Every structure is written in C-alpha cells, then in structure tokens.
Amino acid sequence: MKNLITLLIVSSVFLLSACNTVKGVGQDIQKAGEKIEGAAKK
C-alpha cells in the first residue's frame, strides 16, 4: 500500500511539472509568433 501511495505522489508531481513545461513552451511560441507578425507588418 505504501508503494502505491508513493507511486501516485511521484506521478502527480511529474504531471504537474509537465503542465508547467508545456505552458512555458506555448508562451515562447506565442512570443515568437508576435515578433514574426510585427516584422511582417513593417
């Protein structure tokens, strides 16, 4: 039972950190898109 609880805790930590990573990548892509759009308007 202890092993199952430990596995669930570790899994949830990895899932939460993955969400933050994906969110950060999305923000970086959005910023790059904005710069490209700004350059295209010039």
N, CA and C atoms as a LAMMPS dump frame, in Angstrom:
ITEM: TIMESTEP
0
ITEM: NUMBER OF ATOMS
126
ITEM: BOX BOUNDS ff ff ff
-5.0000000000000000e+02 5.0000000000000000e+02
-5.0000000000000000e+02 5.0000000000000000e+02
-5.0000000000000000e+02 5.0000000000000000e+02
ITEM: ATOMS id mol type element x y z
1 1 1 N 0.822 -1.195 0
2 1 2 C 0 0 0
3 1 3 C 0.87 1.264 0
4 2 1 N 1.975 1.24 0.756
5 2 2 C 2.865 2.395 0.782
6 2 3 C 3.448 2.671 -0.596
7 3 1 N 3.804 1.587 -1.3
8 3 2 C 4.382 1.751 -2.635
9 3 3 C 3.388 2.386 -3.594
10 4 1 N 2.126 2.018 -3.486
11 4 2 C 1.093 2.578 -4.357
12 4 3 C 0.926 4.076 -4.097
13 5 1 N 0.905 4.454 -2.84
14 5 2 C 0.758 5.873 -2.486
15 5 3 C 1.97 6.666 -2.969
16 6 1 N 3.149 6.111 -2.786
17 6 2 C 4.367 6.777 -3.252
18 6 3 C 4.343 6.948 -4.769
19 7 1 N 3.926 5.911 -5.47
20 7 2 C 3.84 5.978 -6.929
21 7 3 C 2.84 7.046 -7.371
22 8 1 N 1.715 7.141 -6.711
23 8 2 C 0.721 8.164 -7.055
24 8 3 C 1.252 9.574 -6.81
25 9 1 N 1.953 9.766 -5.723
26 9 2 C 2.507 11.09 -5.42
27 9 3 C 3.56 11.484 -6.453
28 10 1 N 4.455 10.562 -6.765
29 10 2 C 5.507 10.84 -7.743
30 10 3 C 4.89 11.118 -9.118
31 11 1 N 3.892 10.342 -9.492
32 11 2 C 3.232 10.538 -10.788
33 11 3 C 2.565 11.907 -10.862
34 12 1 N 1.895 12.312 -9.797
35 12 2 C 1.216 13.604 -9.817
36 12 3 C 2.223 14.754 -9.893
37 13 1 N 3.384 14.608 -9.25
38 13 2 C 4.416 15.645 -9.333
39 13 3 C 4.919 15.774 -10.768
40 14 1 N 5.169 14.639 -11.427
41 14 2 C 5.628 14.692 -12.817
42 14 3 C 4.571 15.303 -13.729
43 15 1 N 3.308 14.975 -13.511
44 15 2 C 2.247 15.531 -14.349
45 15 3 C 2.141 17.038 -14.163
46 16 1 N 2.245 17.495 -12.931
47 16 2 C 2.149 18.935 -12.684
48 16 3 C 3.336 19.687 -13.285
49 17 1 N 4.51 19.123 -13.193
50 17 2 C 5.67 19.794 -13.768
51 17 3 C 5.602 19.784 -15.292
52 18 1 N 5.041 18.744 -15.867
53 18 2 C 4.89 18.685 -17.324
54 18 3 C 3.925 19.757 -17.795
55 19 1 N 2.872 20 -17.046
56 19 2 C 1.921 21.044 -17.427
57 19 3 C 2.602 22.397 -17.456
58 20 1 N 3.436 22.674 -16.483
59 20 2 C 4.148 23.949 -16.458
60 20 3 C 5.104 24.066 -17.637
61 21 1 N 5.751 22.975 -18
62 21 2 C 6.686 22.996 -19.117
63 21 3 C 5.949 23.265 -20.421
64 22 1 N 4.841 22.592 -20.631
65 22 2 C 4.057 22.789 -21.857
66 22 3 C 3.527 24.213 -21.92
67 23 1 N 3.102 24.733 -20.796
68 23 2 C 2.602 26.109 -20.759
69 23 3 C 3.714 27.089 -21.135
70 24 1 N 4.923 26.852 -20.626
71 24 2 C 6.06 27.723 -20.938
72 24 3 C 6.425 27.678 -22.409
73 25 1 N 6.396 26.492 -22.991
74 25 2 C 6.693 26.358 -24.422
75 25 3 C 5.639 27.097 -25.235
76 26 1 N 4.39 26.979 -24.842
77 26 2 C 3.318 27.684 -25.541
78 26 3 C 3.501 29.192 -25.501
79 27 1 N 3.93 29.685 -24.362
80 27 2 C 4.164 31.132 -24.244
81 27 3 C 5.331 31.572 -25.117
82 28 1 N 6.383 30.76 -25.173
83 28 2 C 7.531 31.091 -26.022
84 28 3 C 7.134 31.126 -27.493
85 29 1 N 6.341 30.165 -27.919
86 29 2 C 5.891 30.119 -29.312
87 29 3 C 5.012 31.323 -29.621
88 30 1 N 4.172 31.694 -28.668
89 30 2 C 3.3 32.852 -28.872
90 30 3 C 4.128 34.128 -29.033
91 31 1 N 5.146 34.299 -28.208
92 31 2 C 6.003 35.488 -28.309
93 31 3 C 6.742 35.523 -29.64
94 32 1 N 7.214 34.36 -30.088
95 32 2 C 7.905 34.299 -31.372
96 32 3 C 6.947 34.658 -32.502
97 33 1 N 5.722 34.18 -32.419
98 33 2 C 4.714 34.498 -33.43
99 33 3 C 4.412 35.987 -33.474
100 34 1 N 4.366 36.605 -32.313
101 34 2 C 4.105 38.044 -32.268
102 34 3 C 5.244 38.827 -32.921
103 35 1 N 6.474 38.395 -32.705
104 35 2 C 7.62 39.08 -33.317
105 35 3 C 7.606 38.911 -34.832
106 36 1 N 7.26 37.727 -35.299
107 36 2 C 7.171 37.475 -36.733
108 36 3 C 6.067 38.319 -37.336
109 37 1 N 4.94 38.396 -36.637
110 37 2 C 3.818 39.207 -37.13
111 37 3 C 4.21 40.679 -37.2
112 38 1 N 4.929 41.155 -36.196
113 38 2 C 5.381 42.548 -36.183
114 38 3 C 6.347 42.835 -37.331
115 39 1 N 7.227 41.884 -37.618
116 39 2 C 8.179 42.069 -38.715
117 39 3 C 7.46 42.047 -40.059
118 40 1 N 6.411 41.26 -40.174
119 40 2 C 5.67 41.172 -41.434
120 40 3 C 4.888 42.456 -41.7
121 41 1 N 4.477 43.138 -40.651
122 41 2 C 3.707 44.378 -40.824
123 41 3 C 4.585 45.553 -41.254
124 42 1 N 5.906 45.454 -41.045
125 42 2 C 6.817 46.564 -41.384
126 42 3 C 6.991 46.735 -42.837
